[in-house]
Amino acid sequence: MNINQQVTYLMRGVEYGDPAMYEVMKNELRERLIEADRKGRPLRVYCGYDPRTSDLHIGHTVTMRKLRQFQELGHQAIFLIGTYTALIGDPSDKDKLRPQLTPEEAKQNAETYAEQAFRILDKEKTEIRYNAEWLTGLTFKDLIQLASNFTLQQFLSRENFRKRWESEEAIYFHELFYAIMQGYDAYALEADVQVGGSDQVFNIVNAARKIMTFLEVKPNIGIILPILPGTDGTLKMSKSLGNHIPLNTTPEDMFGKVMSVPDFAMPSYSRLVTRWSVEKIEAFESAIKTGDLHPRDAKMELAEEITAAFFGETQAQHARTEFINLFQKGELPDRIAEFKPLGEPFLLEILVDSGLVSSKSQARRLIEQHGVKIDGNSVDDPYLYVHPNTIVQVGKRHFIRVIE
């Protein structure tokens, strides 16, 4: 690609909510690409991921795919794990205080992040960094100097802070540090480009660029992408909200979760998560609007593409067959995990110990709601004795075979 083609490719799908800002960032990206080409050096492009939980989900992969595009053009991608920023938690998309993690919790959650990221990123062209490397070394004097670049009014004008202020909910001072810390990350990484979601506009375009200018280096370029909604189709995908599709799951579970997404959210998923070309996405959306493609069939196609992106074509096709057998034909899946009870084989214990549910209270609730079946029949006794070679089903997609 020539420079103009690269700019078009890299700015595809980018949204700032401000046409003027789009033009500024596009022009700066073009200039930086020309400079990099002249000097024969790759751009340093990064995105940060706070290990608030141990799992990444497909919402995280929206920004990873943009990093991958930069890699395809020969640039250096930096996958930053926010082991230090996670201690605060980004308040950008929250209307209440995030619970604070301990350093030990953040470190434990971060352990699998790199492995999950390499499902999208080229391992050979990816630099893994942890922001505790430099943020732990900042002095109080450093923080005063960095904070002097901002006013309290700038933070209070942000939507979620403003809502909390107007409703007289507490805004804690440490929450203001997050944008400053993220801005310093960009400086420490010598970043040319920072990728992030639309909830990161202030942190990237305002805080990071201002701090880098203050520290007398060329400010990074912000590449801002839309936020993927969760399986409810409305709220941001989040494990805490229970509307996420994790990367560490099975092909069958991923396929099934995509199939549960509301019809109106399919365009967002096709644009943000698939590997399809712009032409393919436009044809897909047009066929749905004209009725040439039934929403059910469209979602099948979408679920297979998304599952294939993470597990390969064969696994995705099998997941599709399993879904059809299970939901349209009422058959059992081909592969059912086996579970050997740890003690007496009572239903409540089996549900919890096998991981089908997260707690005994959830198990009781599901049983009361007739959401648990044994060999296809709903049960209402949490202390039912479960015999060997019995199939236990929770909901529509989760099965185990109890063995001796």
C-alpha positions in Angstrom: 0.0 0.0 0.0 1.1 3.6 -0.6 0.8 6.1 2.3 -2.7 7.2 1.4 -3.9 3.6 1.1 -2.4 2.9 4.5 -4.1 5.9 6.1 -7.5 4.8 4.7 -6.9 1.3 5.9 -5.9 2.3 9.4 -8.6 4.9 9.8 -11.3 2.5 8.8 -13.9 2.1 11.5 -12.4 5.0 13.6 -15.0 7.3 15.3 -14.3 10.4 17.3 -17.8 12.0 17.4 -16.1 15.1 16.0 -15.3 15.5 12.3 -12.7 18.1 13.0 -10.8 15.8 15.4 -11.0 13.0 12.8 -9.3 15.2 10.2 -6.6 16.3 12.7 -5.8 12.7 13.7 -5.9 11.5 10.0 -3.5 14.2 8.9 -1.1 13.5 11.8 -1.2 9.8 11.1 -0.3 10.5 7.5 2.6 12.7 8.5 3.9 10.1 11.0 3.7 7.3 8.4 5.7 9.5 6.0 8.3 10.2 8.6 8.6 6.5 9.6 9.0 5.5 6.0 11.7 8.1 5.5 13.6 7.1 8.6 13.1 3.4 8.0 11.6 2.7 11.4 8.3 1.2 12.4 5.7 3.2 14.4 5.2 2.2 18.0 1.5 1.5 18.5 -0.1 0.4 21.8 -3.3 -0.3 23.6 -3.7 -0.9 27.3 -5.8 -3.6 29.0 -6.4 -3.5 32.7 -6.5 -6.9 34.3 -9.6 -6.2 36.4 -10.6 -9.9 35.8 -8.7 -12.9 34.6 -10.5 -13.2 31.3 -10.4 -11.1 28.1 -13.6 -11.1 26.0 -14.3 -10.4 22.3 -15.0 -6.8 23.1 -11.3 -6.4 23.8 -10.4 -7.8 20.4 -11.9 -4.8 18.6 -8.8 -2.8 19.5 -6.5 -5.8 19.1 -7.6 -6.1 15.5 -6.6 -2.5 14.9 -3.2 -3.3 16.4 -3.0 -6.3 14.1 -3.6 -4.0 11.1 -0.6 -1.9 12.1 1.4 -5.1 12.4 0.4 -6.2 8.9 2.0 -2.9 7.7 5.2 -3.6 9.5 4.7 -1.6 12.7 5.5 -2.5 16.3 2.4 -3.4 18.4 2.7 -3.0 22.2 0.2 -4.9 24.3 0.2 -3.1 27.6 -1.1 -4.8 30.6 -2.2 -2.2 33.2 -1.0 -3.9 36.4 -0.8 -0.5 38.0 -3.7 1.3 36.5 -5.9 -1.7 37.4 -5.3 -0.8 41.1 -7.6 2.2 40.4 -9.8 1.1 37.6 -10.8 3.3 34.7 -13.7 5.5 35.8 -14.4 6.7 32.2 -17.4 4.4 31.6 -18.6 4.1 35.1 -21.2 6.0 37.1 -19.9 4.7 40.4 -16.6 4.0 42.1 -14.8 0.8 40.9 -13.6 -1.5 43.7 -9.9 -1.3 44.1 -7.7 -4.4 43.4 -4.7 -5.4 45.3 -1.3 -5.7 43.4 -1.5 -9.5 44.0 -5.0 -9.7 42.4 -3.9 -7.6 39.4 -0.8 -9.7 38.9 -2.8 -13.0 39.1 -5.4 -11.7 36.6 -2.7 -10.6 34.2 -1.0 -14.0 33.9 -3.1 -15.3 31.0 -3.6 -12.0 29.2 -0.7 -12.3 26.8 -1.7 -15.9 25.8 -5.2 -14.8 25.1 -4.1 -11.8 23.1 -2.0 -13.9 20.7 -5.2 -15.3 19.3 -5.4 -12.0 17.4 -1.9 -10.5 17.5 1.3 -11.7 15.8 3.4 -13.0 18.6 6.7 -12.2 16.8 5.7 -8.6 16.3 4.2 -7.9 19.7 5.9 -6.3 22.7 4.3 -7.2 26.1 4.7 -4.5 28.7 3.4 -3.9 32.3 2.9 -0.3 33.4 4.0 -1.1 36.9 7.5 -0.9 35.4 7.5 2.9 35.3 4.5 4.0 37.4 5.9 2.6 40.6 8.9 4.8 40.1 7.1 8.1 40.0 7.7 10.4 42.9 5.2 12.7 44.6 7.0 15.6 42.9 6.5 13.9 39.5 2.8 13.6 40.2 2.4 17.2 41.2 4.1 18.3 37.9 1.9 16.0 35.8 -1.3 17.0 37.6 -0.5 20.7 37.1 -1.5 20.2 33.4 -5.2 19.7 34.3 -8.0 21.6 36.0 -10.7 20.1 38.2 -13.3 21.5 35.8 -11.9 19.3 33.0 -12.5 16.2 35.0 -15.9 17.3 36.3 -17.1 18.1 32.7 -16.7 14.4 31.8 -20.2 12.8 31.6 -19.9 10.1 34.3 -18.1 12.4 36.8 -20.7 15.1 36.1 -23.6 12.7 36.7 -22.1 11.6 40.0 -21.5 15.2 41.0 -25.1 16.2 40.1 -26.6 13.3 42.0 -24.3 14.1 45.0 -22.5 10.7 44.8 -18.9 10.6 45.9 -16.1 11.2 43.5 -12.8 10.0 45.0 -9.6 11.9 44.4 -7.6 8.9 43.4 -10.0 8.4 40.4 -8.5 11.5 38.8 -5.1 9.9 38.7 -6.2 7.3 36.1 -6.1 9.6 33.1 -2.7 11.0 34.3 -1.3 7.5 34.7 -2.5 6.5 31.2 -1.0 9.6 29.7 2.3 8.8 31.3 2.1 5.3 29.9 2.1 6.8 26.4 5.2 8.8 27.3 7.1 5.9 28.9 6.4 3.7 25.8 7.5 6.4 23.4 4.2 5.7 21.6 3.5 7.1 18.1 -0.1 5.8 18.2 -2.5 4.9 21.0 -5.6 2.7 20.2 -8.6 2.7 22.5 -12.4 2.6 22.7 -14.7 5.6 22.5 -14.8 5.8 26.3 -11.1 6.6 26.2 -11.3 9.9 24.2 -10.3 12.1 27.2 -7.6 9.8 28.4 -6.0 9.4 24.9 -6.7 12.6 23.0 -6.6 15.0 26.0 -4.5 13.6 28.8 -1.9 11.6 26.9 -1.2 14.2 24.3 -1.1 17.0 26.9 1.4 15.1 29.1 3.6 14.1 26.2 3.7 17.7 25.1 4.5 18.8 28.6 7.4 16.3 28.7 8.6 17.7 25.4 8.0 14.7 23.1 5.8 14.5 20.1 2.3 13.6 21.2 0.8 10.3 20.2 -2.0 9.9 17.7 -5.3 8.7 19.0 -7.1 5.9 17.1 -10.6 5.7 18.7 -12.9 2.8 18.0 -16.6 2.1 18.8 -17.5 0.0 21.8 -18.9 -3.5 21.2 -22.2 -4.0 23.0 -22.6 -7.1 25.1 -25.0 -10.0 24.4 -27.9 -7.8 25.6 -27.1 -5.6 22.6 -27.2 -2.4 24.6 -24.6 -2.1 27.4 -20.9 -2.3 27.0 -19.6 -5.9 27.1 -18.4 -6.6 30.6 -17.8 -9.7 32.7 -19.3 -7.8 35.7 -22.5 -7.3 33.8 -22.7 -10.9 32.7 -23.1 -9.9 29.0 -19.7 -10.9 27.8 -18.4 -13.6 25.4 -15.0 -14.7 26.8 -12.1 -15.8 24.8 -11.4 -18.7 27.2 -14.4 -20.7 26.3 -15.5 -23.5 24.0 -16.5 -23.0 20.3 -20.0 -24.2 21.1 -20.4 -21.7 23.9 -19.1 -18.8 21.8 -21.4 -19.8 18.9 -24.4 -20.0 21.3 -23.7 -16.7 22.9 -23.4 -14.9 19.6 -26.8 -16.5 18.6 -28.3 -14.9 21.8 -27.4 -11.4 20.6 -30.5 -9.3 19.6 -31.0 -8.9 15.9 -30.5 -5.1 16.1 -27.0 -5.6 17.4 -25.8 -7.7 14.4 -24.4 -4.8 12.4 -22.1 -3.8 15.3 -20.8 -7.3 15.6 -20.3 -7.6 11.9 -18.3 -4.4 11.7 -16.3 -4.8 14.9 -15.6 -8.5 15.4 -15.6 -10.3 12.0 -12.7 -10.6 9.6 -15.1 -9.6 6.7 -14.2 -6.9 4.2 -16.1 -3.7 4.0 -17.9 -4.9 0.9 -18.9 -8.2 2.6 -20.2 -6.3 5.7 -22.3 -3.9 3.5 -23.7 -6.8 1.5 -24.6 -8.6 4.8 -26.4 -5.6 6.3 -28.2 -4.8 3.1 -29.4 -8.4 2.7 -30.9 -8.3 6.2 -32.7 -4.9 5.5 -34.2 -6.1 2.2 -35.3 -9.4 3.7 -33.1 -11.4 1.3 -31.4 -12.9 4.4 -33.5 -14.1 7.3 -32.3 -12.7 10.7 -31.9 -16.3 12.0 -29.8 -17.3 9.0 -27.8 -14.0 9.2 -27.0 -14.7 12.8 -25.9 -18.2 12.0 -23.5 -16.8 9.4 -22.3 -14.2 11.9 -21.8 -16.7 14.8 -19.9 -19.1 12.5 -17.6 -16.3 11.3 -16.8 -15.0 14.8 -16.3 -18.5 16.2 -14.0 -19.4 13.2 -11.9 -16.3 13.9 -10.9 -17.7 17.3 -11.1 -21.5 16.9 -10.8 -22.1 13.1 -13.3 -23.1 10.4 -13.6 -26.8 11.4 -14.5 -26.1 15.1 -16.9 -23.3 14.0 -18.7 -25.6 11.6 -19.0 -28.2 14.4 -20.3 -25.6 16.8 -23.0 -24.7 14.2 -24.0 -28.3 13.8 -24.2 -28.8 17.5 -26.4 -25.7 17.9 -28.8 -26.8 15.2 -29.0 -30.3 16.7 -29.5 -28.9 20.2 -31.9 -26.1 19.6 -33.7 -27.0 16.4 -33.7 -30.8 16.6 -33.6 -31.3 20.4 -30.7 -33.6 20.2 -27.8 -33.9 22.7 -24.4 -32.4 21.7 -21.8 -34.8 20.4 -19.2 -34.0 23.0 -20.3 -33.9 26.7 -17.7 -33.4 29.4 -17.5 -36.1 32.0 -17.5 -35.3 35.7 -16.7 -37.5 38.6 -18.3 -36.3 41.9 -15.9 -35.3 44.6 -18.0 -36.7 47.4 -21.6 -37.9 47.7 -23.3 -37.4 44.3 -26.0 -34.9 45.4 -27.2 -32.6 42.6 -26.4 -29.3 44.5 -22.8 -30.4 45.1 -22.3 -31.6 41.5 -23.6 -28.4 40.0 -21.1 -26.3 42.1 -18.1 -28.7 42.0 -18.4 -29.2 38.2 -18.4 -25.5 37.5 -21.9 -25.5 35.9 -22.8 -22.8 38.4 -20.8 -20.5 40.5 -22.5 -20.9 43.9 -25.0 -23.0 45.8 -27.4 -20.0 45.9 -27.3 -19.8 42.1 -27.9 -23.6 41.9 -30.9 -23.4 44.1 -32.3 -20.5 42.1 -31.9 -22.3 38.8 -33.5 -25.5 40.2 -36.5 -23.4 41.5 -36.8 -21.9 38.0 -36.8 -25.3 36.4 -33.5 -24.5 34.7 -31.8 -27.8 35.7 -32.6 -31.1 34.0 -31.5 -34.7 34.5 -31.7 -36.9 31.4 -33.9 -34.3 29.8 -36.4 -33.9 32.7 -36.6 -30.8 35.0 -35.9 -31.5 38.6 -36.9 -29.6 41.8 -34.8 -31.3 44.5 -31.3 -29.8 45.1 -30.4 -32.9 47.2 -31.4 -35.4 44.5 -29.0 -38.4 44.4 -27.5 -38.4 40.9 -26.6 -41.9 39.6 -23.6 -42.7 37.3 -24.0 -42.2 33.5 -26.6 -39.5 34.1 -26.6 -36.3 32.0 -27.1 -33.1 34.0 -28.1 -30.0 32.0 -28.1 -26.4 33.1 -29.9 -23.9 30.8 -29.8 -24.7 27.1 -26.1 -25.1 26.4 -24.3 -26.6 29.4 -24.1 -30.4 29.9 -22.0 -32.9 31.9 -22.1 -36.7 32.2 -21.8 -37.9 35.7 -19.4 -40.9 36.0 -18.2 -43.2 38.8 
